[in-house]
Structures are given as structure tokens and as C-alpha cells.
């Protein structure tokens, strides 16, 4: 039994086959799927999916890549959504400097600085709301590790972060764990060029990480390059158990227990 702690079930590519998708996950031993919101509409859709499927839970929030279109104050609407009994965290939130428009173009530096400030503002709003509601945050960071830690640090006593799709090495992981947060690993763990991520997993104690697919992205080997889905946690778990030198049963118990501790409303 494993959980997929990060999937985008509201993605249009899944719309025509959600029943079959959830059934395939169940057949593969994936008994909980957490559907992640990226804006108000996506968050609402994830909550509806959580109402539709017993195995599905939701995270509500606003993604940094959509910061430009975010309202000035996200908190009133997110507060309403987060009170849903099957909302287990805030997010996906954080910082992403990798996809800034005009990246590398000096003439775009002013607008990029403004967008970075907007990303930081909506990240902090979601951290504040998570602290208020007693929930944790699902954190996206890409090319923004230092700034992400800097903004999270003042909340570390009240809010833990799941650094999802962790793609850095052991040193970065230890800094995340030092704040009381944790990491989660996707299909990248199985890639030939994912050795630094396997090294991070090898150094991560059981209880400090979870597994996820980030569906429909990042399908693990042997499905690399194809559309990912929650059933593929099994392939990620196979490699994770090898890296950790433990049985699948031990890995399942540890990662599921970690998920319940991190997502307090997960039943």
C-alpha cells in the first residue's frame, strides 16, 4: 500500500477516464491520491474530485507560475476552500525563477523583479493562512532554493513544507529537514541522470520523505516520456526501496505514516 501525495487529477488529459485512473491506482496498491490545486478553479476542481472519490483528497492554493494573474489577497477565498473536510494542506505554492518571462534578457529584469515580488507575496500569504488553519504547505521551488528557505524560515515553528518533486542533492535536503520540513520524490528518482536525487534519498531517514507522481508529468522508467498517472507510484517505490535497502513493506509503512503526520486531515 502506497500513497500518491502529489497529482494533478484536474488536468484535462484525465477528464475522460478518471474512474479508470483511480481504479488502476487501486489495483496497483495506491490507496490515497492527493490532488493539487494551482489556482482557485483548479483547487475547486480538486475538492470536487475529493468528494467524488473516497481515495482522493485535495490541496488548495495558487502556483507561483500563475502569480501574475493572482488577486492581491488570496486568503479569503483560500480560507473558505481550505475548510473543506477533505482539504489536507495549502498549495501548491512557492517560488519559480526558472520560467520567468525573458529569462536572461537584461531588458526584462525590472518586470522579472516585480514578478518575483508577487510570487513571494502570494507564497507568504499561503504560509500565513496555513499557520492560521493548522495546516502545512506543499512547496514548489525551482531555481529559487535560497529565497524559498528564507521565506519559509519565519514560519518553521508552525508550518511544515513538503518540498515536492525534490530534485536537489543531500546538502539541500538536510537544510529542508533542519526546518522541520520534508521532501518527496517523483519518477525522476528512476531516471538514469537522477543520481543526485538517489543520493538525497539515500541520506534521507525514513519518516522524512514521501512519494509522489506529479501526474501527468514525470512518468518513471519504464514509462518515461509518456503520460504519468498515480498507479506509477509502484515503480517509484521499487527504486526507492532499492536505494534505501529496505523492503517495500517497510517503505510503505514509513511513507504512509509520514503522509498522515504531514497531512493532518488525511483519513
C-alpha positions in Angstrom: 0.0 0.0 0.0 1.4 3.4 -1.1 0.1 6.9 -1.4 0.5 9.4 -4.3 1.0 12.6 -2.3 1.0 14.9 -5.4 -1.0 14.5 -8.5 -2.9 17.0 -10.8 -6.1 15.0 -11.3 -7.9 18.1 -12.5 -5.6 18.1 -15.6 -7.8 18.0 -18.8 -5.8 14.9 -20.0 -7.5 12.8 -17.3 -11.0 14.2 -17.8 -12.4 11.3 -19.9 -11.1 8.4 -17.7 -11.0 9.4 -14.1 -12.9 6.4 -13.0 -10.4 4.1 -14.7 -7.5 6.1 -13.5 -8.5 5.7 -9.9 -9.3 2.0 -10.4 -5.8 1.4 -11.9 -4.2 3.1 -8.9 -6.2 1.0 -6.5 -5.2 -2.2 -8.4 -1.5 -1.1 -8.0 -2.0 -0.7 -4.3 -2.2 3.1 -4.3 -4.9 3.8 -1.7 -4.7 7.6 -1.3 -4.2 10.2 -4.0 -3.8 13.9 -3.2 -5.0 16.2 -6.0 -3.2 19.5 -6.0 -4.6 22.9 -6.8 -2.8 25.6 -8.7 -5.4 28.4 -8.6 -8.9 28.9 -7.4 -10.5 27.0 -10.3 -8.0 24.1 -10.0 -8.5 24.0 -6.3 -12.2 23.9 -6.6 -12.0 21.0 -9.1 -9.7 19.1 -6.8 -12.2 19.4 -4.0 -14.9 18.1 -6.2 -12.8 15.1 -7.1 -12.2 14.5 -3.4 -16.0 14.5 -2.9 -16.4 12.1 -5.9 -13.7 9.6 -4.9 -13.2 8.2 -1.4 -9.4 7.7 -2.2 -8.9 11.3 -3.3 -8.0 14.3 -1.1 -7.2 17.9 -2.1 -4.7 20.7 -1.6 -5.8 24.2 -2.3 -3.6 27.1 -3.3 -2.0 29.2 -6.0 1.1 28.2 -8.0 4.0 30.7 -8.4 4.0 30.3 -12.2 0.5 31.8 -12.2 1.5 34.7 -9.8 0.9 37.4 -12.4 -2.9 36.6 -12.5 -3.3 36.2 -8.8 -5.6 38.6 -6.9 -4.0 40.9 -4.4 -5.3 38.9 -1.5 -5.7 35.2 -1.9 -6.6 34.4 1.7 -10.3 35.0 1.9 -11.2 32.6 -0.9 -8.5 30.0 0.1 -9.7 30.1 3.7 -13.1 29.1 2.5 -11.8 26.3 0.4 -9.3 25.0 3.0 -12.2 24.5 5.5 -13.5 21.6 3.4 -13.1 18.4 5.4 -11.0 16.7 2.6 -8.6 19.7 2.1 -5.4 18.4 3.7 -2.9 21.3 3.0 -2.3 24.7 1.3 -0.5 24.8 -2.0 1.0 24.3 -4.5 2.8 27.4 -3.6 6.4 28.6 -3.5 8.9 30.3 -5.9 9.9 29.5 -9.5 12.6 31.6 -11.1 13.3 29.1 -13.9 10.3 30.1 -16.0 10.4 33.9 -15.6 9.5 35.6 -18.9 12.5 36.9 -20.7 14.9 34.9 -18.5 18.4 36.0 -19.4 17.2 39.2 -21.1 18.6 42.2 -19.2 15.8 44.4 -20.6 13.3 42.2 -18.8 15.0 42.4 -15.4 12.6 45.0 -14.0 9.4 43.1 -14.8 11.0 39.9 -13.5 11.9 41.5 -10.2 8.2 42.6 -9.9 7.1 39.0 -10.7 9.5 37.6 -8.1 8.0 40.0 -5.5 4.5 38.9 -6.5 5.5 35.2 -6.2 6.9 35.9 -2.7 3.8 37.8 -1.6 1.4 35.0 -2.6 3.7 32.4 -1.0 3.8 34.3 2.3 0.0 34.7 2.2 -0.4 31.0 1.9 2.1 30.3 4.7 0.2 32.8 6.9 -3.1 31.0 6.1 -1.6 27.6 6.7 -0.3 28.8 10.1 -3.8 30.2 10.9 -5.6 27.0 10.0 -3.1 24.5 11.4 -2.2 23.0 8.0 1.0 22.5 6.2 2.2 23.7 2.7 3.0 21.9 -0.5 6.0 23.8 -1.8 7.2 24.2 -5.4 10.7 25.7 -5.8 12.7 25.8 -9.0 15.9 27.8 -9.3 14.9 29.6 -6.1 16.0 27.4 -3.3 17.7 30.1 -1.1 14.8 32.6 -1.3 12.3 29.8 -0.7 14.0 28.8 2.6 14.3 32.4 3.6 10.6 33.0 3.3 9.7 29.7 5.0 12.1 30.0 7.9 9.9 32.5 10.0 7.0 30.0 9.8 9.1 26.9 10.6 7.7 26.6 14.1 4.1 26.4 12.9 4.1 25.3 9.2 6.0 22.4 7.6 6.7 22.3 3.9 6.6 19.3 1.6 9.3 20.2 -1.0 7.6 18.3 -3.7 9.4 16.9 -6.8 12.7 17.2 -4.9 15.5 17.4 -7.4 18.5 18.7 -5.4 21.2 16.8 -3.6 21.8 15.7 0.0 23.1 19.0 1.4 20.0 20.9 0.2 17.8 18.1 1.6 19.4 18.4 5.0 18.6 22.1 5.1 15.0 21.4 4.3 14.8 18.8 7.1 16.5 21.2 9.5 13.5 23.5 9.2 11.2 20.6 10.2 10.0 20.2 6.6 10.3 17.2 4.4 10.8 16.2 0.7 9.0 14.0 -1.7 10.3 12.1 -4.7 8.8 11.6 -8.2 9.7 9.4 -11.1 12.9 11.4 -11.6 14.3 9.1 -9.0 14.2 6.3 -11.6 15.9 8.3 -14.4 19.4 7.4 -15.5 20.5 11.0 -14.8 18.8 11.1 -11.4 21.9 10.0 -9.4 22.0 13.2 -7.2 18.3 12.6 -6.3 19.0 9.0 -5.4 21.9 10.3 -3.3 19.5 12.6 -1.5 17.1 9.7 -0.9 19.9 7.5 0.4 20.7 10.2 3.0 17.1 10.8 4.0 15.9 9.0 7.1 12.7 7.0 6.9 10.0 9.4 8.1 11.5 12.4 6.3 10.2 11.8 2.8 7.1 10.8 0.8 6.5 9.5 -2.7 4.5 11.2 -5.5 4.0 11.1 -9.2 3.3 14.8 -10.1 0.9 13.3 -12.7 0.5 13.8 -15.6 4.2 14.8 -15.6 7.5 12.9 -15.0 6.5 9.3 -15.6 9.0 6.9 -14.1 11.0 4.3 -16.0 9.8 2.3 -17.9 7.1 4.8 -18.8 9.4 7.8 -19.2 8.2 10.2 -21.9 4.6 9.0 -21.6 1.8 10.5 -19.5 2.2 9.7 -15.8 -0.6 8.6 -13.5 -0.9 7.7 -9.8 -0.6 3.9 -10.4 3.1 4.5 -11.2 4.0 5.2 -7.6 4.7 1.5 -7.6 7.6 1.9 -10.0 8.9 4.8 -8.0 8.6 2.8 -4.8 10.5 -0.2 -6.3 13.6 2.1 -6.9 13.2 3.9 -3.6 13.3 0.6 -1.7 16.4 -0.5 -3.5 18.1 2.9 -2.7 17.1 2.7 1.0 18.0 -1.0 1.3 14.6 -1.8 2.8 11.6 -3.9 1.9 8.6 -2.5 0.1 6.6 -3.2 3.2 8.9 -1.1 5.4 8.9 1.7 2.8 5.1 1.7 2.6 4.7 1.8 6.3 7.1 4.7 6.7 5.9 6.8 3.8 2.2 6.4 4.6 2.8 7.2 8.2 4.8 10.3 7.2 1.9 11.4 5.0 -0.6 11.1 7.8 1.6 13.1 10.1 2.2 15.8 7.5 -1.4 16.0 6.2 -3.4 16.1 9.5 -6.8 15.7 7.8 -5.9 12.7 5.8 -8.1 9.8 6.9 
